[in-house]
Amino acid sequence: MTRQSSRETLEMAKPAKPKSLKATVTHLQMTRLPRTSTPLPVNLHATLMKATDIPLHFYRYLQWQVGREWHWVTRLRLTDAELSKIVHAKTTRIFVLSVDGAPAGFFELSDIDDSTVELSYFGLMGHVRQRGLGQWMLGQALSTAWSTTPASVIVSTNTLDHPAALPLYQKMGFEPVSQNGAIIRPLSDEEILTMVKAPPSGKQ
């Protein structure tokens, strides 16, 4: 029997870092508001409310609950100061979906300039998927985006996102304009643990 060195023991104890993932990013654009709107599915008690000065810990909760399956990692790696600069900017609008009184999803709009609005994030939590809410909420997001009369609304999705994302965007009137490759580095167990243990933080 051989004796392991302390260094070898530590290396074995360290969790393996997740492998980076390749993705194809599709950039889409819409130049006019869809003519038709999708009604809210019947027998659903759903509300959309604008989050004013959203607490950072609640924003991270939304990002994690909606996007963890699809490797939404960028915002979760930001410091409080970096995240606050984005989500508390006057050019950012965040709307939270509630179903039966509990958080169920969100969408985020960013005013890129006077003529362009970006749908930065859009998604539902797992417990309300497959209930017909996606198309209705996307319609609400687009109506909100067009309320400032931009020349275009843009959105991006990638091959790691929900498989229904790209078809839904195209169904609602977005058209692909370009594609590029990207490398996504999933959160490590250590990063997830740090995020979960972090004390609540408000507006910084």
PALOMAR-635595 format. One record per residue (C-alpha): residue number from 1; x, y negated, z negated; residue in one letter. Coordinates in steps of 0.001 Angstrom, whole numbers. Layout:
+-----+---------+---------+---------+----+
|   i |      c1 |      c2 |      c3 | aa |
+-----+---------+---------+---------+----+
| NUM |       X |       Y |       Z |  A |
...
+-----+---------+---------+---------+----+
This chain:
+-----+---------+---------+---------+----+
|   i |      c1 |      c2 |      c3 | aa |
+-----+---------+---------+---------+----+
|   1 |       0 |       0 |       0 |  M |
|   2 |    1382 |   -3374 |     960 |  T |
|   3 |     992 |   -6488 |   -1098 |  R |
|   4 |    -547 |   -9519 |     548 |  Q |
|   5 |    1087 |  -12874 |      51 |  S |
|   6 |    -931 |  -15667 |   -1548 |  S |
|   7 |    -871 |  -17489 |    1799 |  R |
|   8 |   -2373 |  -14488 |    3579 |  E |
|   9 |   -5061 |  -14219 |     896 |  T |
|  10 |   -6004 |  -17886 |    1316 |  L |
|  11 |   -6144 |  -17559 |    5096 |  E |
|  12 |   -8484 |  -14584 |    4791 |  M |
|  13 |  -10699 |  -16483 |    2354 |  A |
|  14 |  -11131 |  -19473 |    4637 |  K |
|  15 |  -14265 |  -19270 |    6775 |  P |
|  16 |  -13589 |  -19197 |   10475 |  A |
|  17 |  -14193 |  -22477 |   12267 |  K |
|  18 |  -17110 |  -22300 |   14714 |  P |
|  19 |  -16112 |  -22113 |   18345 |  K |
|  20 |  -16697 |  -25137 |   20521 |  S |
|  21 |  -19564 |  -24819 |   22987 |  L |
|  22 |  -19741 |  -25974 |   26570 |  K |
|  23 |  -22815 |  -27831 |   27753 |  A |
|  24 |  -24057 |  -29521 |   30890 |  T |
|  25 |  -25599 |  -32920 |   30187 |  V |
|  26 |  -28387 |  -34192 |   32435 |  T |
|  27 |  -29087 |  -37930 |   32462 |  H |
|  28 |  -32613 |  -38935 |   33473 |  L |
|  29 |  -34363 |  -42206 |   34227 |  Q |
|  30 |  -37942 |  -43457 |   34465 |  M |
|  31 |  -38804 |  -46717 |   36208 |  T |
|  32 |  -42506 |  -46954 |   35374 |  R |
|  33 |  -44818 |  -45894 |   32577 |  L |
|  34 |  -46721 |  -42651 |   33262 |  P |
|  35 |  -50281 |  -43365 |   34367 |  R |
|  36 |  -51832 |  -40626 |   32259 |  T |
|  37 |  -51645 |  -40083 |   28528 |  S |
|  38 |  -51873 |  -36826 |   26613 |  T |
|  39 |  -54445 |  -36689 |   23799 |  P |
|  40 |  -53580 |  -35425 |   20356 |  L |
|  41 |  -54483 |  -31723 |   20062 |  P |
|  42 |  -57763 |  -31167 |   18222 |  V |
|  43 |  -57843 |  -29988 |   14613 |  N |
|  44 |  -54434 |  -31529 |   13885 |  L |
|  45 |  -53944 |  -34221 |   11266 |  H |
|  46 |  -50908 |  -35979 |   12730 |  A |
|  47 |  -49629 |  -39527 |   12327 |  T |
|  48 |  -46709 |  -41501 |   13724 |  L |
|  49 |  -45258 |  -44281 |   11597 |  M |
|  50 |  -42371 |  -46621 |   12249 |  K |
|  51 |  -39606 |  -46162 |    9671 |  A |
|  52 |  -38434 |  -49569 |    8493 |  T |
|  53 |  -34945 |  -49563 |    6928 |  D |
|  54 |  -34943 |  -45769 |    6865 |  I |
|  55 |  -32889 |  -44278 |    3990 |  P |
|  56 |  -29796 |  -42581 |    5351 |  L |
|  57 |  -30373 |  -39332 |    3488 |  H |
|  58 |  -33872 |  -39082 |    4970 |  F |
|  59 |  -32536 |  -39813 |    8464 |  Y |
|  60 |  -29943 |  -37056 |    8065 |  R |
|  61 |  -32701 |  -34737 |    6858 |  Y |
|  62 |  -34672 |  -35436 |   10046 |  L |
|  63 |  -31630 |  -34882 |   12234 |  Q |
|  64 |  -30821 |  -31610 |   10497 |  W |
|  65 |  -34352 |  -30201 |   10408 |  Q |
|  66 |  -35139 |  -31116 |   14009 |  V |
|  67 |  -31784 |  -30580 |   15667 |  G |
|  68 |  -29789 |  -27916 |   13834 |  R |
|  69 |  -30777 |  -25182 |   16304 |  E |
|  70 |  -29720 |  -27382 |   19207 |  W |
|  71 |  -26400 |  -28539 |   17726 |  H |
|  72 |  -27264 |  -32172 |   17061 |  W |
|  73 |  -24042 |  -32930 |   15225 |  V |
|  74 |  -22895 |  -36410 |   16237 |  T |
|  75 |  -24948 |  -38448 |   13764 |  R |
|  76 |  -24379 |  -35945 |   10939 |  L |
|  77 |  -20624 |  -36537 |   11132 |  R |
|  78 |  -20885 |  -40307 |   10719 |  L |
|  79 |  -20081 |  -42083 |    7471 |  T |
|  80 |  -22792 |  -44080 |    5715 |  D |
|  81 |  -21396 |  -47317 |    7111 |  A |
|  82 |  -21194 |  -45952 |   10671 |  E |
|  83 |  -24683 |  -44469 |   10529 |  L |
|  84 |  -26252 |  -47552 |    8976 |  S |
|  85 |  -24804 |  -49735 |   11729 |  K |
|  86 |  -26780 |  -47680 |   14257 |  I |
|  87 |  -30062 |  -46788 |   12582 |  V |
|  88 |  -30547 |  -50134 |   10828 |  H |
|  89 |  -29737 |  -52210 |   13908 |  A |
|  90 |  -32457 |  -54503 |   15238 |  K |
|  91 |  -32170 |  -52696 |   18565 |  T |
|  92 |  -33110 |  -49314 |   17043 |  T |
|  93 |  -36685 |  -48146 |   16479 |  R |
|  94 |  -37398 |  -44886 |   14651 |  I |
|  95 |  -40839 |  -43304 |   14364 |  F |
|  96 |  -41518 |  -40354 |   12071 |  V |
|  97 |  -44177 |  -37770 |   12826 |  L |
|  98 |  -46155 |  -36338 |    9913 |  S |
|  99 |  -48507 |  -33366 |   10127 |  V |
| 100 |  -50827 |  -32703 |    7206 |  D |
| 101 |  -48893 |  -35325 |    5238 |  G |
| 102 |  -45433 |  -33773 |    5638 |  A |
| 103 |  -42528 |  -34806 |    7932 |  P |
| 104 |  -42673 |  -32860 |   11194 |  A |
| 105 |  -40441 |  -34650 |   13705 |  G |
| 106 |  -39265 |  -38021 |   14958 |  F |
| 107 |  -38236 |  -40066 |   17944 |  F |
| 108 |  -35681 |  -42844 |   18196 |  E |
| 109 |  -35492 |  -45661 |   20736 |  L |
| 110 |  -32514 |  -47886 |   21393 |  S |
| 111 |  -32622 |  -51154 |   23327 |  D |
| 112 |  -29483 |  -50844 |   25445 |  I |
| 113 |  -30015 |  -54289 |   26967 |  D |
| 114 |  -32901 |  -56525 |   28045 |  D |
| 115 |  -33858 |  -54167 |   30871 |  S |
| 116 |  -33073 |  -50670 |   29533 |  T |
| 117 |  -34481 |  -48641 |   26649 |  V |
| 118 |  -32975 |  -45284 |   25729 |  E |
| 119 |  -34914 |  -42447 |   24161 |  L |
| 120 |  -31978 |  -41485 |   21962 |  S |
| 121 |  -33594 |  -38648 |   20020 |  Y |
| 122 |  -36881 |  -36809 |   20257 |  F |
| 123 |  -37931 |  -33558 |   18646 |  G |
| 124 |  -40163 |  -31512 |   16389 |  L |
| 125 |  -39397 |  -29413 |   13334 |  M |
| 126 |  -39764 |  -25679 |   13725 |  G |
| 127 |  -42987 |  -25319 |   11745 |  H |
| 128 |  -45014 |  -27470 |   14160 |  V |
| 129 |  -43648 |  -26267 |   17489 |  R |
| 130 |  -45966 |  -24394 |   19844 |  Q |
| 131 |  -48942 |  -26465 |   18649 |  R |
| 132 |  -49205 |  -28812 |   21618 |  G |
| 133 |  -47611 |  -31784 |   19871 |  L |
| 134 |  -44549 |  -32237 |   22071 |  G |
| 135 |  -46194 |  -33760 |   25124 |  Q |
| 136 |  -48444 |  -35977 |   22998 |  W |
| 137 |  -45535 |  -37320 |   20943 |  M |
| 138 |  -43401 |  -37884 |   24023 |  L |
| 139 |  -46268 |  -39877 |   25487 |  G |
| 140 |  -46359 |  -41985 |   22335 |  Q |
| 141 |  -42593 |  -42503 |   22530 |  A |
| 142 |  -42823 |  -43632 |   26150 |  L |
| 143 |  -45710 |  -46004 |   25434 |  S |
| 144 |  -43618 |  -47553 |   22649 |  T |
| 145 |  -40556 |  -47795 |   24893 |  A |
| 146 |  -42514 |  -49519 |   27666 |  W |
| 147 |  -44189 |  -51936 |   25253 |  S |
| 148 |  -41162 |  -54228 |   25577 |  T |
| 149 |  -41511 |  -54192 |   29418 |  T |
| 150 |  -38045 |  -52870 |   30318 |  P |
| 151 |  -37034 |  -52126 |   33903 |  A |
| 152 |  -36235 |  -48523 |   33028 |  S |
| 153 |  -36281 |  -45942 |   30248 |  V |
| 154 |  -33467 |  -43402 |   30081 |  I |
| 155 |  -32882 |  -40126 |   28250 |  V |
| 156 |  -30255 |  -37389 |   28207 |  S |
| 157 |  -30531 |  -33699 |   27431 |  T |
| 158 |  -28132 |  -30786 |   27667 |  N |
| 159 |  -28165 |  -27029 |   28126 |  T |
| 160 |  -27912 |  -26457 |   24358 |  L |
| 161 |  -31173 |  -28317 |   23740 |  D |
| 162 |  -34603 |  -26701 |   23501 |  H |
| 163 |  -35221 |  -25017 |   26888 |  P |
| 164 |  -38508 |  -26901 |   27250 |  A |
| 165 |  -36855 |  -30329 |   26925 |  A |
| 166 |  -35764 |  -30895 |   30524 |  L |
| 167 |  -39004 |  -29595 |   32123 |  P |
| 168 |  -41065 |  -31751 |   29742 |  L |
| 169 |  -39095 |  -34889 |   30533 |  Y |
| 170 |  -39534 |  -34266 |   34244 |  Q |
| 171 |  -43237 |  -33527 |   33810 |  K |
| 172 |  -43666 |  -36893 |   32101 |  M |
| 173 |  -42013 |  -38759 |   34966 |  G |
| 174 |  -38270 |  -38792 |   34302 |  F |
| 175 |  -35992 |  -38077 |   37246 |  E |
| 176 |  -32425 |  -36724 |   36975 |  P |
| 177 |  -29784 |  -39227 |   38075 |  V |
| 178 |  -26496 |  -37568 |   37107 |  S |
| 179 |  -24839 |  -34688 |   35252 |  Q |
| 180 |  -21583 |  -34146 |   33421 |  N |
| 181 |  -19925 |  -31516 |   31265 |  G |
| 182 |  -19497 |  -31813 |   27506 |  A |
| 183 |  -17891 |  -29898 |   24657 |  I |
| 184 |  -19950 |  -29597 |   21473 |  I |
| 185 |  -18220 |  -28671 |   18218 |  R |
| 186 |  -20818 |  -27149 |   15841 |  P |
| 187 |  -20774 |  -28086 |   12179 |  L |
| 188 |  -18576 |  -25893 |   10020 |  S |
| 189 |  -19852 |  -24257 |    6836 |  D |
| 190 |  -17755 |  -26761 |    4892 |  E |
| 191 |  -19344 |  -29724 |    6676 |  E |
| 192 |  -22838 |  -28353 |    6069 |  I |
| 193 |  -22105 |  -27766 |    2388 |  L |
| 194 |  -20716 |  -31289 |    1997 |  T |
| 195 |  -23800 |  -32745 |    3653 |  M |
| 196 |  -26188 |  -30732 |    1482 |  V |
| 197 |  -24370 |  -31701 |   -1724 |  K |
| 198 |  -24079 |  -35373 |    -846 |  A |
| 199 |  -26084 |  -37648 |   -3181 |  P |
| 200 |  -28970 |  -39585 |   -1634 |  P |
| 201 |  -27860 |  -42780 |      32 |  S |
| 202 |  -30022 |  -45692 |    1047 |  G |
| 203 |  -29411 |  -48594 |    3342 |  K |
| 204 |  -25738 |  -49510 |    3172 |  Q |
+-----+---------+---------+---------+----+
